[in-house]
Structure formats: structure tokens, C-alpha cells
């Protein structure tokens, strides 16, 4: 089982809100408040470990007015791992915080 930092768990929680919804790095950075220097390495590790898959979106950069984004999707293994990691973090919280985040 992969070691999951609190920052990585924050990213995974965004994916877990709607596991079928693909996400991109800047969106994840905005949603979590994490810096890109934290987000992109974590996404790379999650993809390397099979928790995410990624692909470059198929757009015309000139028509879109921006470069193509790398889109990440949560895998079944990622969903299972994220759920287990969230439970471990929740179990480690003091009872008062555990009730708040239940």
C-alpha cells in the first residue's frame, strides 16, 4: 500500500467527490489550495502507482486559446486506496475531530 500524505489525500478527496469526473492539475490546485509544486509530483506518483490514469485532452490549442491539459481520472484501485487512506487518517484523529469530520 502506498504511503499517502495529507496533501495527497486532499487531492484524492476531490476525485472521490465524483469518481467518474476527470480532473486537471490547475483545477486540483485551486480546489485544494495546494501549490503546483505539490500537486503535480503527487499526481505523478498516484499515476505511477496505478491510482490515476492520465491523457492529454484533444483540443486545438489555437482555437481554445490555451495549451491542452493533462486530464487525470481516478481508477478503481485509486478509489479503494483513497477510501482506505481516508479511514486511516480519520482513525488517527482525536475523537473530537473525528466526530467533526464523520
Jmol script that loads the backbone (N, CA, C; Angstrom):
load data "model"
ATOM      1  N   UNK A   1       0.841  -1.199   0.000  1.00  0.00           N
ATOM      2  CA  UNK A   1       0.000   0.000   0.000  1.00  0.00           C
ATOM      3  C   UNK A   1       0.876   1.249   0.000  1.00  0.00           C
ATOM      4  N   UNK A   2       0.520   2.166  -0.824  1.00  0.00           N
ATOM      5  CA  UNK A   2       1.244   3.422  -0.955  1.00  0.00           C
ATOM      6  C   UNK A   2       1.049   4.287   0.287  1.00  0.00           C
ATOM      7  N   UNK A   3       2.136   4.985   0.707  1.00  0.00           N
ATOM      8  CA  UNK A   3       2.018   5.962   1.786  1.00  0.00           C
ATOM      9  C   UNK A   3       1.325   7.192   1.216  1.00  0.00           C
ATOM     10  N   UNK A   4       0.316   7.673   1.898  1.00  0.00           N
ATOM     11  CA  UNK A   4      -0.460   8.817   1.413  1.00  0.00           C
ATOM     12  C   UNK A   4      -0.305   9.970   2.401  1.00  0.00           C
ATOM     13  N   UNK A   5       0.248  11.077   1.912  1.00  0.00           N
ATOM     14  CA  UNK A   5       0.379  12.264   2.752  1.00  0.00           C
ATOM     15  C   UNK A   5      -0.975  12.946   2.866  1.00  0.00           C
ATOM     16  N   UNK A   6      -1.067  13.859   3.794  1.00  0.00           N
ATOM     17  CA  UNK A   6      -2.307  14.611   3.958  1.00  0.00           C
ATOM     18  C   UNK A   6      -2.621  15.420   2.698  1.00  0.00           C
ATOM     19  N   UNK A   7      -1.579  15.962   2.048  1.00  0.00           N
ATOM     20  CA  UNK A   7      -1.789  16.725   0.818  1.00  0.00           C
ATOM     21  C   UNK A   7      -2.309  15.829  -0.306  1.00  0.00           C
ATOM     22  N   UNK A   8      -1.748  14.630  -0.403  1.00  0.00           N
ATOM     23  CA  UNK A   8      -2.217  13.690  -1.426  1.00  0.00           C
ATOM     24  C   UNK A   8      -3.657  13.289  -1.141  1.00  0.00           C
ATOM     25  N   UNK A   9      -3.979  13.107   0.121  1.00  0.00           N
ATOM     26  CA  UNK A   9      -5.355  12.772   0.485  1.00  0.00           C
ATOM     27  C   UNK A   9      -6.302  13.903   0.096  1.00  0.00           C
ATOM     28  N   UNK A  10      -5.877  15.154   0.226  1.00  0.00           N
ATOM     29  CA  UNK A  10      -6.709  16.282  -0.194  1.00  0.00           C
ATOM     30  C   UNK A  10      -7.018  16.177  -1.693  1.00  0.00           C
ATOM     31  N   UNK A  11      -6.016  15.842  -2.491  1.00  0.00           N
ATOM     32  CA  UNK A  11      -6.234  15.670  -3.932  1.00  0.00           C
ATOM     33  C   UNK A  11      -7.214  14.533  -4.189  1.00  0.00           C
ATOM     34  N   UNK A  12      -6.997  13.425  -3.504  1.00  0.00           N
ATOM     35  CA  UNK A  12      -7.857  12.256  -3.703  1.00  0.00           C
ATOM     36  C   UNK A  12      -9.298  12.541  -3.303  1.00  0.00           C
ATOM     37  N   UNK A  13      -9.489  13.359  -2.290  1.00  0.00           N
ATOM     38  CA  UNK A  13     -10.852  13.683  -1.871  1.00  0.00           C
ATOM     39  C   UNK A  13     -11.608  14.420  -2.971  1.00  0.00           C
ATOM     40  N   UNK A  14     -10.925  15.258  -3.733  1.00  0.00           N
ATOM     41  CA  UNK A  14     -11.579  15.942  -4.856  1.00  0.00           C
ATOM     42  C   UNK A  14     -12.032  14.901  -5.884  1.00  0.00           C
ATOM     43  N   UNK A  15     -11.168  13.944  -6.185  1.00  0.00           N
ATOM     44  CA  UNK A  15     -11.546  12.879  -7.125  1.00  0.00           C
ATOM     45  C   UNK A  15     -12.711  12.064  -6.590  1.00  0.00           C
ATOM     46  N   UNK A  16     -12.726  11.819  -5.280  1.00  0.00           N
ATOM     47  CA  UNK A  16     -13.756  10.965  -4.687  1.00  0.00           C
ATOM     48  C   UNK A  16     -15.134  11.633  -4.660  1.00  0.00           C
ATOM     49  N   UNK A  17     -15.188  12.952  -4.786  1.00  0.00           N
ATOM     50  CA  UNK A  17     -16.489  13.639  -4.827  1.00  0.00           C
ATOM     51  C   UNK A  17     -17.331  13.120  -5.989  1.00  0.00           C
ATOM     52  N   UNK A  18     -16.686  12.875  -7.116  1.00  0.00           N
ATOM     53  CA  UNK A  18     -17.340  12.301  -8.294  1.00  0.00           C
ATOM     54  C   UNK A  18     -16.272  11.511  -9.037  1.00  0.00           C
ATOM     55  N   UNK A  19     -16.108  10.233  -8.677  1.00  0.00           N
ATOM     56  CA  UNK A  19     -15.018   9.431  -9.239  1.00  0.00           C
ATOM     57  C   UNK A  19     -15.012   9.327 -10.763  1.00  0.00           C
ATOM     58  N   UNK A  20     -16.125   9.543 -11.400  1.00  0.00           N
ATOM     59  CA  UNK A  20     -16.160   9.437 -12.865  1.00  0.00           C
ATOM     60  C   UNK A  20     -15.737  10.739 -13.547  1.00  0.00           C
ATOM     61  N   UNK A  21     -15.572  11.804 -12.781  1.00  0.00           N
ATOM     62  CA  UNK A  21     -15.240  13.116 -13.334  1.00  0.00           C
ATOM     63  C   UNK A  21     -13.733  13.271 -13.489  1.00  0.00           C
ATOM     64  N   UNK A  22     -13.239  13.431 -14.702  1.00  0.00           N
ATOM     65  CA  UNK A  22     -11.803  13.694 -14.891  1.00  0.00           C
ATOM     66  C   UNK A  22     -11.444  15.072 -14.336  1.00  0.00           C
ATOM     67  N   UNK A  23     -10.210  15.205 -13.883  1.00  0.00           N
ATOM     68  CA  UNK A  23      -9.739  16.462 -13.286  1.00  0.00           C
ATOM     69  C   UNK A  23      -8.407  16.865 -13.922  1.00  0.00           C
ATOM     70  N   UNK A  24      -8.069  18.134 -13.836  1.00  0.00           N
ATOM     71  CA  UNK A  24      -6.774  18.582 -14.317  1.00  0.00           C
ATOM     72  C   UNK A  24      -6.048  19.311 -13.188  1.00  0.00           C
ATOM     73  N   UNK A  25      -4.730  19.426 -13.319  1.00  0.00           N
ATOM     74  CA  UNK A  25      -3.886  19.908 -12.234  1.00  0.00           C
ATOM     75  C   UNK A  25      -4.246  21.267 -11.673  1.00  0.00           C
ATOM     76  N   UNK A  26      -4.463  22.253 -12.526  1.00  0.00           N
ATOM     77  CA  UNK A  26      -4.775  23.596 -12.033  1.00  0.00           C
ATOM     78  C   UNK A  26      -6.095  23.607 -11.257  1.00  0.00           C
ATOM     79  N   UNK A  27      -7.064  22.852 -11.740  1.00  0.00           N
ATOM     80  CA  UNK A  27      -8.341  22.738 -11.019  1.00  0.00           C
ATOM     81  C   UNK A  27      -8.104  22.173  -9.619  1.00  0.00           C
ATOM     82  N   UNK A  28      -7.282  21.124  -9.533  1.00  0.00           N
ATOM     83  CA  UNK A  28      -6.994  20.494  -8.244  1.00  0.00           C
ATOM     84  C   UNK A  28      -6.250  21.453  -7.321  1.00  0.00           C
ATOM     85  N   UNK A  29      -5.318  22.224  -7.876  1.00  0.00           N
ATOM     86  CA  UNK A  29      -4.582  23.196  -7.070  1.00  0.00           C
ATOM     87  C   UNK A  29      -5.539  24.246  -6.501  1.00  0.00           C
ATOM     88  N   UNK A  30      -6.444  24.725  -7.331  1.00  0.00           N
ATOM     89  CA  UNK A  30      -7.414  25.728  -6.864  1.00  0.00           C
ATOM     90  C   UNK A  30      -8.351  25.148  -5.819  1.00  0.00           C
ATOM     91  N   UNK A  31      -8.839  23.935  -6.051  1.00  0.00           N
ATOM     92  CA  UNK A  31      -9.795  23.322  -5.127  1.00  0.00           C
ATOM     93  C   UNK A  31      -9.184  23.001  -3.767  1.00  0.00           C
ATOM     94  N   UNK A  32      -7.892  22.620  -3.759  1.00  0.00           N
ATOM     95  CA  UNK A  32      -7.259  22.207  -2.512  1.00  0.00           C
ATOM     96  C   UNK A  32      -6.448  23.308  -1.848  1.00  0.00           C
ATOM     97  N   UNK A  33      -6.095  24.348  -2.610  1.00  0.00           N
ATOM     98  CA  UNK A  33      -5.223  25.385  -2.078  1.00  0.00           C
ATOM     99  C   UNK A  33      -3.757  24.980  -2.059  1.00  0.00           C
ATOM    100  N   UNK A  34      -3.433  23.854  -2.675  1.00  0.00           N
ATOM    101  CA  UNK A  34      -2.052  23.374  -2.726  1.00  0.00           C
ATOM    102  C   UNK A  34      -1.309  24.037  -3.884  1.00  0.00           C
ATOM    103  N   UNK A  35      -0.021  24.187  -3.737  1.00  0.00           N
ATOM    104  CA  UNK A  35       0.817  24.773  -4.781  1.00  0.00           C
ATOM    105  C   UNK A  35       1.097  23.737  -5.869  1.00  0.00           C
ATOM    106  N   UNK A  36       1.378  24.225  -7.074  1.00  0.00           N
ATOM    107  CA  UNK A  36       1.642  23.317  -8.199  1.00  0.00           C
ATOM    108  C   UNK A  36       2.841  22.420  -7.926  1.00  0.00           C
ATOM    109  N   UNK A  37       3.815  22.892  -7.145  1.00  0.00           N
ATOM    110  CA  UNK A  37       4.978  22.080  -6.791  1.00  0.00           C
ATOM    111  C   UNK A  37       4.635  20.912  -5.886  1.00  0.00           C
ATOM    112  N   UNK A  38       3.460  20.932  -5.312  1.00  0.00           N
ATOM    113  CA  UNK A  38       2.951  19.810  -4.520  1.00  0.00           C
ATOM    114  C   UNK A  38       1.999  18.963  -5.354  1.00  0.00           C
ATOM    115  N   UNK A  39       1.134  19.612  -6.113  1.00  0.00           N
ATOM    116  CA  UNK A  39       0.089  18.917  -6.872  1.00  0.00           C
ATOM    117  C   UNK A  39       0.671  17.997  -7.950  1.00  0.00           C
ATOM    118  N   UNK A  40       1.523  18.541  -8.808  1.00  0.00           N
ATOM    119  CA  UNK A  40       1.970  17.756  -9.962  1.00  0.00           C
ATOM    120  C   UNK A  40       2.847  16.562  -9.598  1.00  0.00           C
ATOM    121  N   UNK A  41       3.780  16.684  -8.647  1.00  0.00           N
ATOM    122  CA  UNK A  41       4.509  15.481  -8.238  1.00  0.00           C
ATOM    123  C   UNK A  41       3.595  14.413  -7.619  1.00  0.00           C
ATOM    124  N   UNK A  42       2.606  14.853  -6.838  1.00  0.00           N
ATOM    125  CA  UNK A  42       1.670  13.898  -6.233  1.00  0.00           C
ATOM    126  C   UNK A  42       0.853  13.193  -7.314  1.00  0.00           C
ATOM    127  N   UNK A  43       0.396  13.936  -8.325  1.00  0.00           N
ATOM    128  CA  UNK A  43      -0.350  13.320  -9.420  1.00  0.00           C
ATOM    129  C   UNK A  43       0.521  12.301 -10.152  1.00  0.00           C
ATOM    130  N   UNK A  44       1.788  12.634 -10.347  1.00  0.00           N
ATOM    131  CA  UNK A  44       2.716  11.700 -10.992  1.00  0.00           C
ATOM    132  C   UNK A  44       2.887  10.423 -10.190  1.00  0.00           C
ATOM    133  N   UNK A  45       3.022  10.548  -8.869  1.00  0.00           N
ATOM    134  CA  UNK A  45       3.154   9.355  -8.013  1.00  0.00           C
ATOM    135  C   UNK A  45       1.876   8.519  -8.047  1.00  0.00           C
ATOM    136  N   UNK A  46       0.727   9.181  -7.974  1.00  0.00           N
ATOM    137  CA  UNK A  46      -0.546   8.459  -7.998  1.00  0.00           C
ATOM    138  C   UNK A  46      -0.727   7.729  -9.325  1.00  0.00           C
ATOM    139  N   UNK A  47      -0.311   8.355 -10.412  1.00  0.00           N
ATOM    140  CA  UNK A  47      -0.413   7.690 -11.710  1.00  0.00           C
ATOM    141  C   UNK A  47       0.569   6.525 -11.788  1.00  0.00           C
ATOM    142  N   UNK A  48       1.786   6.727 -11.324  1.00  0.00           N
ATOM    143  CA  UNK A  48       2.794   5.670 -11.339  1.00  0.00           C
ATOM    144  C   UNK A  48       2.326   4.453 -10.547  1.00  0.00           C
ATOM    145  N   UNK A  49       1.629   4.688  -9.442  1.00  0.00           N
ATOM    146  CA  UNK A  49       1.154   3.595  -8.588  1.00  0.00           C
ATOM    147  C   UNK A  49      -0.195   3.028  -9.027  1.00  0.00           C
ATOM    148  N   UNK A  50      -0.738   3.521 -10.147  1.00  0.00           N
ATOM    149  CA  UNK A  50      -1.974   2.959 -10.690  1.00  0.00           C
ATOM    150  C   UNK A  50      -3.253   3.499 -10.085  1.00  0.00           C
ATOM    151  N   UNK A  51      -3.151   4.555  -9.287  1.00  0.00           N
ATOM    152  CA  UNK A  51      -4.353   5.126  -8.667  1.00  0.00           C
ATOM    153  C   UNK A  51      -5.064   6.086  -9.606  1.00  0.00           C
ATOM    154  N   UNK A  52      -4.308   6.635 -10.559  1.00  0.00           N
ATOM    155  CA  UNK A  52      -4.859   7.549 -11.563  1.00  0.00           C
ATOM    156  C   UNK A  52      -4.382   7.114 -12.944  1.00  0.00           C
ATOM    157  N   UNK A  53      -5.152   7.466 -13.940  1.00  0.00           N
ATOM    158  CA  UNK A  53      -4.689   7.396 -15.319  1.00  0.00           C
ATOM    159  C   UNK A  53      -4.723   8.821 -15.849  1.00  0.00           C
ATOM    160  N   UNK A  54      -3.965   9.068 -16.909  1.00  0.00           N
ATOM    161  CA  UNK A  54      -3.996  10.410 -17.474  1.00  0.00           C
ATOM    162  C   UNK A  54      -3.902  10.346 -18.986  1.00  0.00           C
ATOM    163  N   UNK A  55      -4.370  11.396 -19.593  1.00  0.00           N
ATOM    164  CA  UNK A  55      -4.239  11.572 -21.032  1.00  0.00           C
ATOM    165  C   UNK A  55      -4.284  13.058 -21.314  1.00  0.00           C
ATOM    166  N   UNK A  56      -3.722  13.430 -22.438  1.00  0.00           N
ATOM    167  CA  UNK A  56      -3.760  14.825 -22.845  1.00  0.00           C
ATOM    168  C   UNK A  56      -5.066  15.043 -23.589  1.00  0.00           C
ATOM    169  N   UNK A  57      -5.801  16.077 -23.198  1.00  0.00           N
ATOM    170  CA  UNK A  57      -7.091  16.322 -23.838  1.00  0.00           C
ATOM    171  C   UNK A  57      -6.898  16.643 -25.312  1.00  0.00           C
ATOM    172  N   UNK A  58      -7.862  16.279 -26.097  1.00  0.00           N
ATOM    173  CA  UNK A  58      -7.809  16.504 -27.532  1.00  0.00           C
ATOM    174  C   UNK A  58      -8.527  17.801 -27.866  1.00  0.00           C
ATOM    175  N   UNK A  59      -7.743  18.854 -27.936  1.00  0.00           N
ATOM    176  CA  UNK A  59      -8.287  20.161 -28.307  1.00  0.00           C
ATOM    177  C   UNK A  59      -7.338  20.801 -29.310  1.00  0.00           C
ATOM    178  N   UNK A  60      -7.809  21.804 -29.974  1.00  0.00           N
ATOM    179  CA  UNK A  60      -6.964  22.637 -30.817  1.00  0.00           C
ATOM    180  C   UNK A  60      -6.518  23.802 -29.935  1.00  0.00           C
ATOM    181  N   UNK A  61      -5.237  23.830 -29.535  1.00  0.00           N
ATOM    182  CA  UNK A  61      -4.783  24.896 -28.637  1.00  0.00           C
ATOM    183  C   UNK A  61      -5.032  26.307 -29.166  1.00  0.00           C
ATOM    184  N   UNK A  62      -4.935  26.487 -30.481  1.00  0.00           N
ATOM    185  CA  UNK A  62      -5.182  27.826 -31.035  1.00  0.00           C
ATOM    186  C   UNK A  62      -6.644  28.220 -30.871  1.00  0.00           C
ATOM    187  N   UNK A  63      -7.551  27.275 -31.157  1.00  0.00           N
ATOM    188  CA  UNK A  63      -8.979  27.556 -31.035  1.00  0.00           C
ATOM    189  C   UNK A  63      -9.376  27.758 -29.569  1.00  0.00           C
ATOM    190  N   UNK A  64      -8.775  26.963 -28.664  1.00  0.00           N
ATOM    191  CA  UNK A  64      -9.111  27.057 -27.242  1.00  0.00           C
ATOM    192  C   UNK A  64      -8.418  28.243 -26.575  1.00  0.00           C
ATOM    193  N   UNK A  65      -7.354  28.728 -27.187  1.00  0.00           N
ATOM    194  CA  UNK A  65      -6.621  29.840 -26.597  1.00  0.00           C
ATOM    195  C   UNK A  65      -5.781  29.444 -25.400  1.00  0.00           C
ATOM    196  N   UNK A  66      -5.458  28.157 -25.320  1.00  0.00           N
ATOM    197  CA  UNK A  66      -4.641  27.645 -24.212  1.00  0.00           C
ATOM    198  C   UNK A  66      -4.047  26.302 -24.631  1.00  0.00           C
ATOM    199  N   UNK A  67      -2.998  25.876 -23.952  1.00  0.00           N
ATOM    200  CA  UNK A  67      -2.450  24.554 -24.279  1.00  0.00           C
ATOM    201  C   UNK A  67      -3.397  23.441 -23.823  1.00  0.00           C
ATOM    202  N   UNK A  68      -3.236  22.274 -24.408  1.00  0.00           N
ATOM    203  CA  UNK A  68      -4.016  21.113 -23.984  1.00  0.00           C
ATOM    204  C   UNK A  68      -3.648  20.760 -22.545  1.00  0.00           C
ATOM    205  N   UNK A  69      -4.626  20.319 -21.796  1.00  0.00           N
ATOM    206  CA  UNK A  69      -4.414  19.930 -20.397  1.00  0.00           C
ATOM    207  C   UNK A  69      -4.198  18.428 -20.303  1.00  0.00           C
ATOM    208  N   UNK A  70      -3.430  18.025 -19.292  1.00  0.00           N
ATOM    209  CA  UNK A  70      -3.346  16.605 -18.947  1.00  0.00           C
ATOM    210  C   UNK A  70      -4.507  16.353 -17.995  1.00  0.00           C
ATOM    211  N   UNK A  71      -5.362  15.422 -18.363  1.00  0.00           N
ATOM    212  CA  UNK A  71      -6.568  15.111 -17.598  1.00  0.00           C
ATOM    213  C   UNK A  71      -6.338  13.813 -16.823  1.00  0.00           C
ATOM    214  N   UNK A  72      -6.652  13.827 -15.541  1.00  0.00           N
ATOM    215  CA  UNK A  72      -6.458  12.671 -14.661  1.00  0.00           C
ATOM    216  C   UNK A  72      -7.806  12.087 -14.265  1.00  0.00           C
ATOM    217  N   UNK A  73      -7.851  10.760 -14.226  1.00  0.00           N
ATOM    218  CA  UNK A  73      -9.062  10.045 -13.840  1.00  0.00           C
ATOM    219  C   UNK A  73      -8.712   9.037 -12.753  1.00  0.00           C
ATOM    220  N   UNK A  74      -9.539   8.949 -11.741  1.00  0.00           N
ATOM    221  CA  UNK A  74      -9.355   8.005 -10.642  1.00  0.00           C
ATOM    222  C   UNK A  74      -9.660   6.592 -11.124  1.00  0.00           C
ATOM    223  N   UNK A  75      -8.781   5.649 -10.807  1.00  0.00           N
ATOM    224  CA  UNK A  75      -9.018   4.248 -11.160  1.00  0.00           C
ATOM    225  C   UNK A  75      -9.744   3.550 -10.010  1.00  0.00           C
ATOM    226  N   UNK A  76     -10.198   2.327 -10.247  1.00  0.00           N
ATOM    227  CA  UNK A  76     -10.814   1.543  -9.170  1.00  0.00           C
ATOM    228  C   UNK A  76      -9.824   1.317  -8.033  1.00  0.00           C
ATOM    229  N   UNK A  77      -8.568   1.036  -8.392  1.00  0.00           N
ATOM    230  CA  UNK A  77      -7.536   0.848  -7.364  1.00  0.00           C
ATOM    231  C   UNK A  77      -7.339   2.142  -6.584  1.00  0.00           C
ATOM    232  N   UNK A  78      -7.398   3.264  -7.271  1.00  0.00           N
ATOM    233  CA  UNK A  78      -7.267   4.558  -6.615  1.00  0.00           C
ATOM    234  C   UNK A  78      -8.410   4.840  -5.668  1.00  0.00           C
ATOM    235  N   UNK A  79      -9.611   4.485  -6.078  1.00  0.00           N
ATOM    236  CA  UNK A  79     -10.783   4.685  -5.216  1.00  0.00           C
ATOM    237  C   UNK A  79     -10.654   3.839  -3.951  1.00  0.00           C
ATOM    238  N   UNK A  80     -10.248   2.592  -4.120  1.00  0.00           N
ATOM    239  CA  UNK A  80     -10.081   1.705  -2.967  1.00  0.00           C
ATOM    240  C   UNK A  80      -8.976   2.218  -2.051  1.00  0.00           C
ATOM    241  N   UNK A  81      -7.856   2.615  -2.636  1.00  0.00           N
ATOM    242  CA  UNK A  81      -6.739   3.120  -1.845  1.00  0.00           C
ATOM    243  C   UNK A  81      -7.077   4.414  -1.142  1.00  0.00           C
ATOM    244  N   UNK A  82      -7.767   5.312  -1.831  1.00  0.00           N
ATOM    245  CA  UNK A  82      -8.148   6.593  -1.242  1.00  0.00           C
ATOM    246  C   UNK A  82      -9.111   6.394  -0.076  1.00  0.00           C
ATOM    247  N   UNK A  83     -10.046   5.487  -0.238  1.00  0.00           N
ATOM    248  CA  UNK A  83     -11.006   5.189   0.831  1.00  0.00           C
ATOM    249  C   UNK A  83     -10.275   4.649   2.056  1.00  0.00           C
ATOM    250  N   UNK A  84      -9.350   3.733   1.824  1.00  0.00           N
ATOM    251  CA  UNK A  84      -8.585   3.148   2.926  1.00  0.00           C
ATOM    252  C   UNK A  84      -7.707   4.211   3.605  1.00  0.00           C
ATOM    253  N   UNK A  85      -7.063   5.065   2.817  1.00  0.00           N
ATOM    254  CA  UNK A  85      -6.218   6.125   3.377  1.00  0.00           C
ATOM    255  C   UNK A  85      -7.046   7.112   4.198  1.00  0.00           C
ATOM    256  N   UNK A  86      -8.226   7.459   3.695  1.00  0.00           N
ATOM    257  CA  UNK A  86      -9.101   8.385   4.433  1.00  0.00           C
ATOM    258  C   UNK A  86      -9.513   7.778   5.760  1.00  0.00           C
ATOM    259  N   UNK A  87      -9.784   6.494   5.769  1.00  0.00           N
ATOM    260  CA  UNK A  87     -10.166   5.828   7.036  1.00  0.00           C
ATOM    261  C   UNK A  87      -9.007   5.836   8.022  1.00  0.00           C
ATOM    262  N   UNK A  88      -7.776   5.600   7.513  1.00  0.00           N
ATOM    263  CA  UNK A  88      -6.604   5.610   8.396  1.00  0.00           C
ATOM    264  C   UNK A  88      -6.405   6.990   9.012  1.00  0.00           C
ATOM    265  N   UNK A  89      -6.531   8.040   8.202  1.00  0.00           N
ATOM    266  CA  UNK A  89      -6.374   9.389   8.740  1.00  0.00           C
ATOM    267  C   UNK A  89      -7.480   9.709   9.729  1.00  0.00           C
ATOM    268  N   UNK A  90      -8.688   9.310   9.421  1.00  0.00           N
ATOM    269  CA  UNK A  90      -9.803   9.598  10.318  1.00  0.00           C
ATOM    270  C   UNK A  90      -9.610   8.871  11.652  1.00  0.00           C
ATOM    271  N   UNK A  91      -9.136   7.624  11.601  1.00  0.00           N
ATOM    272  CA  UNK A  91      -8.917   6.854  12.826  1.00  0.00           C
ATOM    273  C   UNK A  91      -7.824   7.480  13.684  1.00  0.00           C
ATOM    274  N   UNK A  92      -6.880   8.186  13.063  1.00  0.00           N
ATOM    275  CA  UNK A  92      -5.782   8.803  13.803  1.00  0.00           C
ATOM    276  C   UNK A  92      -6.169  10.132  14.447  1.00  0.00           C
ATOM    277  N   UNK A  93      -7.303  10.684  14.062  1.00  0.00           N
ATOM    278  CA  UNK A  93      -7.738  11.965  14.623  1.00  0.00           C
ATOM    279  C   UNK A  93      -8.225  11.790  16.059  1.00  0.00           C
ATOM    280  N   UNK A  94      -8.046  12.810  16.902  1.00  0.00           N
ATOM    281  CA  UNK A  94      -8.659  12.763  18.228  1.00  0.00           C
ATOM    282  C   UNK A  94     -10.180  12.648  18.077  1.00  0.00           C
ATOM    283  N   UNK A  95     -10.830  12.073  19.056  1.00  0.00           N
ATOM    284  CA  UNK A  95     -12.269  11.809  18.989  1.00  0.00           C
ATOM    285  C   UNK A  95     -13.069  13.056  18.638  1.00  0.00           C
ATOM    286  N   UNK A  96     -12.718  14.206  19.185  1.00  0.00           N
ATOM    287  CA  UNK A  96     -13.491  15.422  18.916  1.00  0.00           C
ATOM    288  C   UNK A  96     -13.412  15.815  17.442  1.00  0.00           C
ATOM    289  N   UNK A  97     -12.238  15.686  16.843  1.00  0.00           N
ATOM    290  CA  UNK A  97     -12.114  15.987  15.408  1.00  0.00           C
ATOM    291  C   UNK A  97     -12.739  14.896  14.555  1.00  0.00           C
ATOM    292  N   UNK A  98     -12.618  13.655  14.984  1.00  0.00           N
ATOM    293  CA  UNK A  98     -13.185  12.538  14.232  1.00  0.00           C
ATOM    294  C   UNK A  98     -14.686  12.730  14.070  1.00  0.00           C
ATOM    295  N   UNK A  99     -15.357  13.165  15.149  1.00  0.00           N
ATOM    296  CA  UNK A  99     -16.806  13.394  15.083  1.00  0.00           C
ATOM    297  C   UNK A  99     -17.127  14.542  14.115  1.00  0.00           C
ATOM    298  N   UNK A 100     -16.272  15.542  14.115  1.00  0.00           N
ATOM    299  CA  UNK A 100     -16.491  16.702  13.248  1.00  0.00           C
ATOM    300  C   UNK A 100     -16.381  16.323  11.767  1.00  0.00           C
ATOM    301  N   UNK A 101     -15.466  15.397  11.441  1.00  0.00           N
ATOM    302  CA  UNK A 101     -15.244  15.028  10.046  1.00  0.00           C
ATOM    303  C   UNK A 101     -15.974  13.757   9.646  1.00  0.00           C
ATOM    304  N   UNK A 102     -16.795  13.218  10.491  1.00  0.00           N
ATOM    305  CA  UNK A 102     -17.527  11.974  10.169  1.00  0.00           C
ATOM    306  C   UNK A 102     -18.617  12.230   9.167  1.00  0.00           C
TER     307      UNK A 102
END
end "model"
wireframe off; spacefill off
backbone 0.3
color backbone group
